[in-house]
Amino acid sequence: MINKEIVDKLGYIDELIDPNINLVDEIYKLKKEKDAVILAHYYQYPEIQDIADFVGDSLALSIKAKDVKSKMVVFAGVRFMAETTKILLPDAKVIIPDTNAGCSLADSCDFFSFKMLKEKYPNHLVITYVNTNADIKTISDICCTSSNAEKVVNSIPIDQPIIFAPDKNLGQYIKEKLKRENMILWDGACGVHEKFSLEKILQLKHENPKSKVISHPECPKPIHIISDFIGSTSQLIDFIIIDSSSSYIVATEEGVIHQMKKLSPYKNFIPAPPNYSNFSCNQCSFMKMITLKKLYLSLKYEYPEINLSKELIDKARLPIERMIAIK
C-alpha cells in the first residue's frame, strides 16, 4: 500500500510514476478496471477537461453526480465540489487528486461565525451558494449555484427575509436584479473574480472595440456595469455559441476558454486581466492544483478519499437536493 505521507508531499510525485508510461492511456485503463468516472470543472487544465467523462459548472456537476452509477468518482475540481458529490453519492468512493485544492470563497464562511449570524436572524431563510464547505450546508435551507441563484431566490415568497452566503457579489447582483431588499449578504468573495481590473478591461476594450465583455456574477459591480452579458460559467459558454459577435473579453477563470474555443473555434477569446501588475490572466490556484500526474496517482491508489460522517451527509443533502430540483 502506498505511503500516504509521500502522496501528500508534492515533491515526491515524479518518483511514484514510471517515466515510460503514457499517462492518458494509463488513466483510461484504470478507469475501466476500477469502474471509475472522472468529473471535471470548467476551470481545470485543458488536458484534465479532455480526459474527463463529464465537464461542467457546479450545478451541472451536481446533477450529474446524483445520477452516477459507478463505484468510484474522481473529482477534478476543488474540495467542496468533491464533498457535494460524496453527499449525493454516500455509497460511492469519492476521490480528489489533491486535498489542498480548497476554495477562497468557501473558506471565507466559517461554520461558527455563520451559525451566529443565522441565530441573530432566526426568521430569515438561509440560501447558501454551493461554493461552501459541507458543514455550512448542514445549517442551510437551500443551496444555489450561479446558474440557478435567480430561480432559487424567485422561488421564495417576496416577503420572506433571506440570508445569502457567502458571495457578496453574486448576492448583490441577485438582490438588485430581483429587487429583494430583505436579503442579508455574507461578506465573502472569490479570490479570482474579485481581482479583475476594471481599468485593464477598459483598456482591452479600447484596443478591441468589437469585443464584447462577458462576466461572471461573482465579479464586483463595476465589472458588471461594463459587461455586455453576465452569466454563470455554463451560461457564458451558451452565450458565445449563439451570439453573433466574433470576439469576447472573458471575465471569469480562464480555464473556461478551453471549452469556448472547442465549441466556437473561429471566435476570439481574450482573458480579462487581474489587477496584479505582473500577471496577464486570472487563474484559480486551487483549481490548478489538479494535474494529470495527480489524477493518475489518485486513480491508481484510490487516494485521497473524501470521508464525511453519516450525520453530516444526512443534514447537508436536503438543501443540495432542493437546489437540484430548481434547475
C-alpha atoms as one frame of an Amber mdcrd trajectory, in Angstrom:
protein
   0.000   0.000   0.000   1.223   3.494  -0.788   2.623   5.687   1.966   0.011
   8.447   2.207   2.538  10.933   3.565   4.537  10.594   0.355   1.486  11.331
  -1.806   0.793  14.444   0.241   4.301  15.762  -0.384   4.121  17.029  -3.923
   7.868  16.891  -4.403   7.753  13.098  -4.475   5.157  12.754  -7.211   7.619
  12.135 -10.059   9.260   9.344  -8.058   5.932   7.500  -7.907   5.380   7.490
 -11.668   7.147   5.361 -14.257   8.577   7.913 -16.747   7.971   5.486 -19.613
   4.192   5.269 -19.290   1.636   7.304 -21.206  -0.434   8.981 -18.503  -3.550
   9.411 -20.633  -3.550   5.759 -21.715  -2.986   4.611 -18.125  -5.820   6.784
 -16.823  -8.237   5.346 -19.386  -7.085   1.842 -18.437  -7.511   2.449 -14.712
 -10.939   4.000 -15.220 -12.138   0.849 -16.935 -10.542  -1.508 -14.391 -11.969
   0.323 -11.393 -15.359   1.272 -12.856 -14.478   4.906 -12.195 -15.914   8.160
 -13.539 -13.977  11.414 -13.792 -15.942  14.623 -13.241 -14.161  17.904 -14.008
 -14.961  21.580 -13.630 -14.540  24.056 -16.478 -11.682  25.743 -14.603  -9.440
  22.684 -14.801  -6.414  22.455 -17.086  -7.384  21.611 -20.708  -5.806  18.136
 -20.516  -7.926  17.360 -17.450 -11.098  18.551 -19.158 -10.311  16.462 -22.233
  -9.874  13.218 -20.291 -12.943  13.669 -18.077 -16.176  11.764 -18.608 -18.145
  14.910 -17.893 -17.189  18.598 -17.715 -19.488  21.236 -16.275 -20.167  24.042
 -13.851 -21.222  23.483 -10.234 -24.909  22.906 -10.991 -24.313  20.579 -13.932
 -21.743  18.601 -11.964 -24.133  18.238  -9.014 -26.906  16.994 -11.305 -24.507
  14.585 -13.000 -23.093  13.336  -9.696 -26.560  12.478  -8.438 -27.038  10.084
 -11.367 -23.603   8.438 -11.421 -23.791   4.644 -11.183 -20.055   3.902 -10.936
 -18.392   2.640  -7.772 -15.778   5.377  -7.823 -15.812   9.073  -8.711 -12.608
  11.022  -9.198 -13.423  14.697  -8.873 -11.139  17.075 -10.727 -12.077  20.302
  -9.002 -11.940  21.817  -5.550 -12.773  20.151  -2.262 -16.298  21.492  -1.699
 -17.303  20.046  -5.079 -15.976  16.615  -4.131 -17.797  16.898  -0.798 -21.043
  17.677  -2.628 -20.548  14.565  -4.743 -19.982  12.438  -1.624 -23.132  13.868
  -0.025 -25.143  12.916  -3.112 -23.386   9.541  -3.516 -22.695   8.363   0.056
 -22.054   4.754  -1.011 -19.522   5.623  -3.707 -15.807   6.102  -3.173 -15.131
   9.761  -3.976 -11.530  10.716  -4.692  -9.984  14.162  -5.115  -6.436  14.217
  -6.542  -5.260  16.910  -4.098  -6.992  17.637  -0.786  -5.230  21.017  -0.679
  -7.468  22.171  -3.531  -9.662  24.393  -1.390 -11.663  27.489  -2.257 -11.111
  31.053  -1.080 -14.843  31.728  -1.264 -15.865  28.635   0.694 -13.195  29.309
   3.310 -14.444  32.883   3.777 -17.516  31.472   5.535 -16.632  29.519   8.685
 -19.248  27.430  10.466 -19.321  29.096  13.884 -19.447  32.679  12.583 -22.171
  31.765  10.117 -24.152  29.913  12.763 -24.036  33.062  14.937 -25.395  35.138
  12.051 -28.211  32.649  11.500 -29.118  32.711  15.180 -29.188  36.513  15.087
 -31.842  36.393  12.338 -34.000  33.343  13.184 -36.823  34.359  10.825 -34.556
  34.513   7.772 -34.419  31.685   5.263 -30.815  30.643   4.542 -29.680  30.347
   0.920 -26.064  29.299   0.533 -24.095  29.215  -2.666 -22.919  25.667  -3.357
 -19.388  27.110  -3.026 -19.404  26.370   0.712 -17.883  23.670   2.840 -20.079
  20.726   3.828 -20.709  21.890   7.400 -22.263  25.164   6.177 -24.732  23.184
   4.077 -25.991  21.416   7.223 -27.416  24.711   8.525 -28.762  25.913   5.172
 -32.326  25.765   3.916 -31.445  25.591   0.245 -28.291  25.812  -1.861 -27.880
  27.517  -5.213 -25.309  27.957  -7.945 -24.651  30.960 -10.133 -26.684  29.147
 -12.814 -29.871  28.937 -10.763 -29.442  31.545  -7.997 -32.043  33.805  -9.600
 -34.553  30.949  -9.857 -33.882  29.874  -6.270 -34.443  33.368  -4.877 -37.545
  33.799  -7.053 -38.958  30.584  -5.586 -39.016  32.244  -2.156 -42.002  34.492
  -1.287 -41.155  38.167  -1.725 -41.921  38.961   1.925 -39.631  36.196   3.249
 -36.328  37.675   4.543 -33.216  35.874   3.329 -29.634  35.321   4.424 -27.481
  34.823   1.316 -23.938  33.489   1.636 -21.077  33.510   1.036 -20.518  35.510
  -2.183 -21.403  39.188  -1.697 -21.002  39.999  -5.395 -23.383  37.298  -6.599
 -25.713  38.165  -3.704 -25.710  41.881  -4.527 -26.268  41.148  -8.225 -29.317
  38.977  -7.449 -30.568  41.372  -4.764 -30.565  44.336  -7.148 -31.859  42.445
 -10.171 -34.797  40.931  -8.288 -35.329  43.957  -6.007 -35.084  41.817  -2.871
 -34.305  44.434  -0.243 -34.767  41.967   2.620 -31.587  39.999   1.782 -28.678
  39.980   4.236 -25.387  39.238   2.459 -22.374  37.456   3.915 -19.143  39.370
   3.284 -17.294  36.795   1.187 -15.808  36.810  -2.303 -13.971  34.632  -4.817
 -10.272  35.488  -4.870 -10.208  35.196  -8.674 -13.315  37.166  -9.654 -12.772
  39.838  -7.012  -9.452  40.893  -8.534 -10.324  41.656 -12.129  -9.036  45.072
 -13.107 -11.699  47.475 -14.381  -9.001  49.761 -15.782  -7.262  46.954 -17.690
 -10.537  45.594 -19.062 -11.479  49.051 -20.312  -8.060  49.318 -21.954  -8.593
  45.920 -23.607 -11.998  47.099 -24.804 -10.381  50.221 -26.267  -7.827  48.056
 -28.083 -10.501  45.571 -29.199 -13.615  47.739 -29.783 -15.579  44.940 -31.451
 -15.106  42.582 -28.486 -17.968  42.055 -26.069 -17.237  41.915 -22.342 -18.802
  38.865 -20.684 -18.522  38.339 -16.949 -19.431  36.010 -14.105 -21.816  37.303
 -11.400 -19.058  36.695  -8.820 -17.289  39.737 -10.285 -17.696  43.098  -8.493
 -20.411  45.503  -9.655 -18.080  47.803 -11.700 -17.247  44.825 -13.941 -20.961
  44.042 -14.325 -21.695  47.630 -15.357 -19.340  47.448 -18.347 -20.378  43.900
 -19.326 -22.442  43.057 -22.381 -23.540  39.791 -20.771 -23.427  38.429 -17.208
 -23.855  34.731 -16.515 -22.617  31.586 -14.840 -19.808  29.583 -16.403 -22.197
  27.441 -18.435 -24.327  30.457 -19.352 -21.250  32.271 -20.660 -20.456  29.265
 -22.842 -24.026  29.097 -24.141 -23.963  32.833 -24.882 -20.843  32.798 -27.044
 -22.275  29.928 -29.092 -25.480  31.746 -30.042 -24.180  35.330 -30.064 -23.260
  36.899 -33.400 -20.056  38.603 -32.215 -16.689  37.126 -33.082 -14.582  38.344
 -30.143 -15.034  38.379 -26.353 -13.206  39.647 -23.279 -13.890  36.904 -20.740
 -14.080  37.963 -17.083 -14.023  34.635 -15.302 -11.406  31.965 -14.623  -9.546
  31.426 -17.887  -9.974  27.627 -17.861 -13.427  28.049 -19.397 -11.855  29.460
 -22.573 -10.727  25.932 -23.490 -14.364  24.857 -23.877 -15.263  28.099 -25.633
 -12.555  27.517 -28.228 -13.683  23.921 -28.751 -17.303  24.961 -29.273 -16.624
  28.146 -31.280 -13.176  27.633 -32.849 -13.437  30.597 -35.196 -14.098  33.136
 -32.469 -11.555  35.086 -30.429 -11.442  34.902 -26.621  -9.372  37.303 -24.552
  -8.908  36.524 -20.842  -9.687  39.562 -18.707  -6.619  40.586 -16.685  -6.411
  40.851 -12.894  -5.149  43.922 -11.085  -1.740  42.358 -10.420   0.876  44.305
 -12.319   2.908  41.205 -13.224   0.083  38.909 -14.359  -1.722  38.948 -17.686
  -4.526  36.496 -16.888  -6.537  35.129 -13.999  -6.245  31.535 -12.818  -7.613
  29.821  -9.720  -4.537  28.446  -7.986  -6.698  25.874  -6.182  -8.269  24.529
  -9.384  -4.837  24.334 -10.952  -3.558  22.084  -8.144  -5.145  19.163 -10.004
  -2.691  17.829 -12.576  -2.645  14.831 -14.881   0.024  13.186 -12.707  -2.032
  13.612  -9.541  -5.129  12.363 -11.341  -3.259   9.228 -12.375  -1.955   8.597
  -8.859  -5.333   9.146  -7.247  -6.901   6.610  -9.593  -4.095   4.117  -9.115
  -4.012   4.254  -5.317  -7.638   5.332  -4.739  -6.456   8.158  -2.528  -7.079
  10.784  -1.154 -10.676   9.816  -0.386 -13.438  12.155   0.769 -14.940  10.836
   4.008 -17.904  12.530   5.682 -19.975  11.369   8.627 -23.448   9.944   8.023
 -24.924  12.674  10.216 -23.290  15.427   8.153 -24.333  13.790   4.878 -27.944
  13.439   6.007 -28.164  17.085   7.092 -26.380  18.517   4.057 -28.223  16.516
   1.385 -31.628  18.225   1.641 -30.522  21.787   0.700 -28.486  20.369  -2.208
 -31.416  18.315  -3.479 -33.659  21.380  -3.204 -31.121  23.226  -5.351 -31.036
  20.496  -7.995 -34.830  20.476  -8.157 -34.751  24.164  -9.204 -32.656  23.838
 -12.361
